[in-house]
């Protein structure tokens, strides 16, 4: 039976080449556009999802207010992380990161390369974040000064196929020579911070860095809550922690108490930001204003495109049903039932969407390099992932059912006598579906065109 439906579907495509080409092209372009926007949106909203403790990791933020000046940021002082860990039993681990090291020249036996993704980190780094080790001990890798953990790419760049563990790299920086104590897999593209080399934070002691300075906001601090506690359990007591921690520093530095400095509306407080919200925030990165709203808007646009594709297919397929009126009449006269005709046209709609999906995927692969260049991403489609492939098939079948239901209903409802005479018309009982679809389609088009022009004028 399916073979029979497929043959009829293919013959109809060959018989109506022009309209079939319009249907398939519309489906392919719409699905391709929706897929590209959708994968970009999904990628942005799933940053840092690869960390096993992602639901328990929080960035520590700072809120400062002095007079009319008010700021919120993700840069904390050196003692904040360890002090939080000691003060709150709810915190399992903390780690501090520093990203001061830009354009550092790294050398090894005549090989020299500038490296921009060098990050200083506590030895607890791998107790917080999930970075799979290829070699080395995660618990000991960053304990000693001048220890580094490098990614697989860096290992191949400087050491080739040799084992880098125990070997050294030279840096034109204060840390000079560092020993490789671990090799990890390259960080995923959807990590909110980039790192090719992790440097032990204790190395900063070589420049007599003050790790007890509560006024130096140069580190980003992350904590991991234990499984039994929520962020609110810690946040409710953060004001007490801040006051107790800053009081000795303020007395020693300014000879004033915490209440004297932070009075009259002035404020210094800490807050926690879930890891999933860091990437789209402005706490650590500049020029992120409004990006979260933009990502949500893109997600909505992706859905709107699919709605437009569905409506467009429904309207065009409905028109094509009239060219097949005599086919319906003959088949009904020879004994075909309405439910069989309905099933046939619905299967044809699904097959049409599957064909459009196949062409859409070809278009996506052709456009993806350009799209990645424009968005500064490395997005890919993993067709060997059963969840992804299965999701695409379910999506295509659902879209086929949604877009083909009304045309199939119309196709199977023709009166055989009227159909054989070529005297069929759209029944008024179905106009209430068709007309709103047309109005909605044109309204969305006008709104999107106007919105595009408004945004363009604001650039």
C-alpha positions in Angstrom: 0.0 0.0 0.0 2.8 2.4 0.9 4.5 1.6 -2.4 1.2 2.4 -4.2 0.9 5.8 -2.4 4.6 6.6 -3.2 4.0 5.9 -6.9 0.9 8.1 -7.0 2.9 10.8 -5.2 5.8 10.7 -7.7 3.5 10.7 -10.7 1.7 13.8 -9.4 5.0 15.5 -8.9 6.0 14.8 -12.5 2.5 15.8 -13.8 2.6 19.2 -11.9 6.3 20.0 -12.1 5.9 23.8 -11.7 3.7 23.7 -8.6 5.5 20.9 -7.1 8.8 22.8 -7.5 7.2 25.8 -5.7 6.0 23.6 -2.9 9.3 21.8 -2.4 11.4 25.0 -2.7 9.2 26.8 -0.2 9.5 24.0 2.2 13.2 23.6 1.7 14.1 27.3 2.2 11.7 27.7 5.1 13.0 24.6 6.9 16.6 25.4 6.2 16.2 29.0 7.6 14.4 27.7 10.6 17.1 25.0 11.2 19.9 27.5 11.0 18.3 30.0 13.3 17.1 27.2 15.6 20.6 25.6 16.0 22.1 29.0 16.7 19.5 29.8 19.3 19.8 26.3 20.9 23.6 26.6 21.0 23.4 30.0 22.7 20.8 28.8 25.3 22.8 25.6 26.1 26.2 27.1 26.9 28.1 25.2 29.6 25.6 22.3 29.6 28.5 19.8 29.3 29.5 20.3 33.0 28.3 17.5 35.2 27.6 19.9 38.1 26.1 22.6 35.9 22.9 22.9 38.0 24.9 23.5 41.2 27.6 25.9 39.8 27.1 29.6 40.4 29.1 32.7 39.4 29.6 35.1 42.3 28.5 38.6 41.3 29.2 41.9 42.9 26.7 44.8 43.3 28.2 48.1 44.2 26.5 51.5 44.8 28.2 54.7 45.7 26.2 57.8 45.4 24.7 58.0 41.9 27.1 55.3 40.6 25.8 51.8 40.6 27.4 48.7 38.9 26.9 45.0 38.7 29.7 42.7 37.6 31.2 39.2 37.9 34.7 40.3 39.0 35.4 39.5 42.6 38.3 40.0 45.0 41.0 37.3 45.5 39.9 36.2 49.0 36.2 36.0 48.1 36.2 32.3 46.9 38.2 30.7 49.8 36.3 32.9 52.4 32.9 31.7 51.0 34.0 28.1 51.1 35.0 28.5 54.7 31.9 30.4 55.8 29.2 28.3 54.1 29.0 24.6 54.8 26.5 24.5 51.9 29.4 25.1 49.4 31.3 22.0 48.3 34.0 23.8 46.3 35.1 27.1 44.9 37.5 28.2 42.2 38.9 31.5 41.1 39.9 32.3 37.5 42.0 35.2 36.1 42.2 36.1 32.4 44.9 38.7 32.4 47.2 36.9 30.0 46.7 38.1 26.4 49.1 37.6 23.5 51.7 35.7 25.5 54.5 34.3 23.4 55.0 30.6 24.1 58.0 28.7 22.9 59.4 25.1 22.9 62.5 24.1 21.1 62.4 26.7 18.4 58.6 26.6 18.0 57.0 30.0 19.0 53.4 31.0 18.9 51.4 33.8 20.5 48.6 32.4 22.8 45.6 34.4 23.9 43.7 31.8 25.9 45.8 31.4 29.1 43.7 31.3 32.3 45.0 31.3 35.8 43.0 28.9 38.0 42.9 27.3 41.5 43.8 23.6 41.9 40.1 23.0 42.6 39.2 23.9 39.0 38.6 20.3 38.0 36.4 19.7 41.1 34.0 22.4 39.8 34.1 22.2 36.0 34.1 19.1 33.8 37.1 19.0 31.6 38.0 15.4 30.7 41.7 14.5 31.3 43.7 12.7 28.7 46.7 12.4 31.0 47.6 13.7 34.4 45.9 13.7 37.8 43.1 16.3 38.1 43.4 16.6 41.9 47.1 17.4 41.8 47.6 19.0 38.4 47.5 22.7 39.5 48.7 22.5 43.0 52.3 23.6 42.6 53.5 27.0 41.2 54.4 27.1 37.6 52.2 24.1 36.8 50.1 24.1 33.6 47.4 22.0 32.2 47.1 22.2 28.4 44.5 21.1 25.9 45.0 18.4 23.3 45.5 21.0 20.5 48.3 22.8 22.4 49.9 19.4 23.2 50.1 18.5 19.5 51.2 22.0 18.6 54.3 22.0 20.8 55.0 18.4 21.5 53.7 16.5 18.5 53.2 12.8 19.3 55.5 13.0 22.4 54.1 12.7 25.9 54.0 16.3 27.3 53.7 15.4 30.9 56.7 16.6 32.9 58.0 18.7 30.0 58.2 22.5 30.1 57.0 25.4 28.0 58.6 28.8 28.0 56.6 32.0 28.3 57.6 35.6 27.8 55.9 36.6 31.0 56.6 36.6 34.7 55.9 32.9 35.0 58.7 32.1 32.5 59.1 28.3 32.5 56.2 26.1 33.4 55.9 22.3 33.7 53.0 20.4 32.0 51.1 18.4 34.6 48.0 17.5 32.7 46.5 17.3 29.2 42.7 17.7 28.8 40.4 17.5 25.8 39.8 20.8 24.0 37.1 22.9 25.6 33.7 22.7 23.8 32.7 25.6 21.7 29.8 26.4 23.9 31.9 27.2 27.0 31.5 30.7 28.3 35.2 31.1 28.8 38.0 30.1 26.4 41.1 28.4 27.6 44.0 26.5 25.9 46.3 26.7 28.9 45.4 26.6 32.6 48.1 28.1 34.8 48.2 27.4 38.6 47.1 30.4 40.5 49.8 29.9 43.1 52.3 31.0 40.4 51.2 34.6 41.1 53.1 34.4 44.3 56.2 35.0 42.2 55.1 38.6 41.8 54.1 38.9 45.4 50.4 39.1 44.4 48.2 40.0 47.4 45.6 37.2 47.7 44.1 38.9 50.8 43.2 42.2 49.1 39.4 42.8 49.4 39.6 45.8 47.2 41.1 44.2 44.1 38.3 43.0 41.8 40.3 40.9 39.3 39.1 37.3 39.6 35.9 35.6 38.6 34.8 33.3 41.3 32.6 30.2 41.0 31.1 28.0 43.7 29.5 24.5 43.7 26.6 24.0 46.1 26.1 20.6 47.7 23.2 18.5 46.3 20.9 19.2 49.4 21.0 23.0 49.3 19.6 25.8 47.0 21.1 29.1 46.1 18.6 30.9 48.4 20.1 29.1 51.4 23.4 30.9 50.7 22.1 34.2 49.4 20.0 34.8 52.5 23.2 34.9 54.6 25.5 36.7 52.1 25.0 40.1 53.8 26.3 38.7 57.0 29.3 37.2 55.2 30.1 40.4 53.4 30.0 42.5 56.6 32.1 40.1 58.6 34.7 39.7 55.8 35.0 43.3 54.9 35.0 44.8 58.4 38.7 44.0 59.3 39.9 45.1 55.8 38.0 48.4 56.0 39.2 49.2 59.5 42.8 48.5 58.5 42.7 50.3 55.2 40.4 53.3 55.8 40.1 53.3 59.6 36.3 53.1 59.2 33.7 50.5 60.0 31.5 48.7 57.4 28.4 50.6 58.6 30.2 54.0 58.3 31.3 53.4 54.7 28.2 51.7 53.4 25.6 54.1 54.8 23.3 56.7 53.2 22.3 54.4 50.3 25.8 53.1 49.5 26.0 49.4 49.1 28.4 46.5 48.6 26.7 43.1 48.2 27.2 39.7 46.6 24.8 37.6 44.6 24.8 34.3 42.8 24.2 33.7 39.1 23.4 30.2 37.8 26.0 29.0 35.3 23.4 28.7 32.5 22.8 32.5 32.7 26.4 33.6 32.6 27.0 33.4 28.9 24.2 35.8 27.9 24.9 38.2 30.8 27.0 41.4 30.9 28.7 40.4 34.1 31.9 39.1 32.5 31.6 40.2 28.9 31.2 43.6 27.2 28.7 44.3 24.4 26.2 41.7 25.6 23.4 44.2 26.3 20.1 42.9 25.0 21.6 39.6 23.7 19.4 37.4 25.8 16.3 39.2 24.4 17.8 38.9 20.9 18.2 35.1 21.3 14.6 34.7 22.5 13.5 36.8 19.5 15.4 34.6 17.1 13.7 31.5 18.6 10.3 33.1 18.1 11.3 34.0 14.5 12.3 30.4 13.9 8.9 29.2 15.0 7.1 31.9 12.9 9.0 30.7 9.8 7.8 27.2 10.4 4.2 28.6 10.8 4.6 30.4 7.5 5.9 27.3 5.8 2.9 25.3 7.1 0.4 27.9 6.0 2.1 28.4 2.6 2.0 24.7 2.0 -1.6 24.3 3.1 -2.8 27.1 0.8 -0.8 25.9 -2.2 -1.7 22.2 -1.7 -5.4 23.2 -1.4 -5.3 24.8 -4.8 -3.6 21.8 -6.3 -6.4 19.5 -5.0 -8.7 21.0 -7.6 -6.5 19.8 -10.5 -7.0 16.2 -9.1 -10.8 16.4 -8.9 -11.4 13.9 -11.7 -8.9 11.5 -10.1 -11.0 11.6 -6.9 -14.2 11.1 -8.8 -12.9 8.1 -10.7 -11.5 6.5 -7.5 -14.7 7.1 -5.5 -16.8 5.6 -8.3 -14.6 2.5 -8.4 -15.0 2.0 -4.7 -12.4 4.1 -2.8 -13.6 5.4 0.5 -13.0 8.9 1.8 -10.9 7.8 4.6 -8.5 6.0 2.2 -8.2 9.1 0.1 -7.6 11.2 3.2 -4.9 8.8 4.3 -3.3 8.9 0.8 -3.1 12.7 0.6 -1.8 13.0 4.2 1.0 10.5 3.3 1.7 12.5 0.2 2.0 15.7 2.3 4.5 13.9 4.7 6.5 12.6 1.7 6.6 16.2 0.3 7.9 17.6 3.6 10.5 14.8 3.8 11.7 15.7 0.3 11.8 19.4 1.4 13.7 18.4 4.5 16.3 16.5 2.5 16.8 19.5 0.2 16.8 21.8 3.2 19.7 19.8 4.8 21.7 20.1 1.6 21.1 23.8 1.6 22.1 24.0 5.3 25.4 22.2 4.6 26.1 24.6 1.8 25.3 27.7 3.8 26.6 26.6 7.2 30.3 27.7 6.6 29.1 31.2 5.6 26.6 31.3 8.5 29.4 30.3 11.0 31.6 33.0 9.6 28.9 35.6 10.1 28.0 34.5 13.7 31.6 33.6 14.7 30.5 30.1 15.6 31.5 26.5 14.7 28.0 25.0 14.5 27.6 21.5 13.1 24.8 19.0 12.6 25.5 15.6 14.0 23.5 13.3 11.7 24.8 10.2 13.4 23.2 11.3 16.7 20.0 9.2 16.9 18.2 11.9 18.9 19.0 14.6 16.3 18.1 12.4 13.3 15.0 11.0 15.0 14.0 14.5 16.0 14.3 15.7 12.4 12.1 12.8 11.2 9.5 13.4 13.9 9.6 17.1 13.1 9.1 16.4 9.3 6.2 14.0 10.0 4.5 16.4 12.4 4.9 19.3 9.9 3.5 17.1 7.1 0.5 16.2 9.2 -0.1 19.8 10.2 0.3 21.3 6.7 -1.4 18.4 4.9 -4.5 17.9 7.1 -6.7 20.5 5.6 -5.8 19.8 1.9 -6.3 16.0 2.6 -9.7 16.8 4.2 -10.7 18.9 1.2 -9.3 16.2 -1.3 -11.3 13.4 0.3 -14.6 15.4 0.5 -15.2 16.0 -3.2 -18.5 14.8 -4.5 -17.7 12.2 -7.1 -20.4 13.3 -9.6 -19.4 16.9 -9.4 -15.7 16.0 -9.5 -16.1 14.0 -12.7 -17.9 17.0 -14.2 -15.0 19.2 -13.1 -17.5 21.2 -11.1 -15.9 21.5 -7.7 -15.5 24.6 -5.6 -14.3 25.4 -2.1 -17.1 24.8 0.3 -18.0 27.7 2.5 -17.7 25.5 5.5 -13.9 25.5 5.0 -13.5 29.2 4.2 -13.2 30.0 7.8 -10.0 28.1 7.9 -8.5 29.2 4.6 -9.2 32.9 4.9 -7.7 33.5 8.4 -4.6 31.6 7.3 -4.1 34.0 4.4 -4.7 37.0 6.5 -2.3 35.7 9.2 0.4 34.9 6.6 0.3 38.4 5.1 0.1 40.1 8.5 3.2 38.3 9.7 5.0 39.2 6.5 4.2 42.9 6.9 5.1 42.9 10.6 8.5 41.3 9.9 9.3 43.6 7.0 8.4 46.7 9.1 10.4 45.3 12.1 13.4 44.7 9.9 13.3 48.2 8.5 12.9 49.8 11.9 15.9 47.8 13.2 18.0 48.7 10.1 17.2 52.4 10.6 18.5 52.2 14.2 21.9 50.8 13.2 
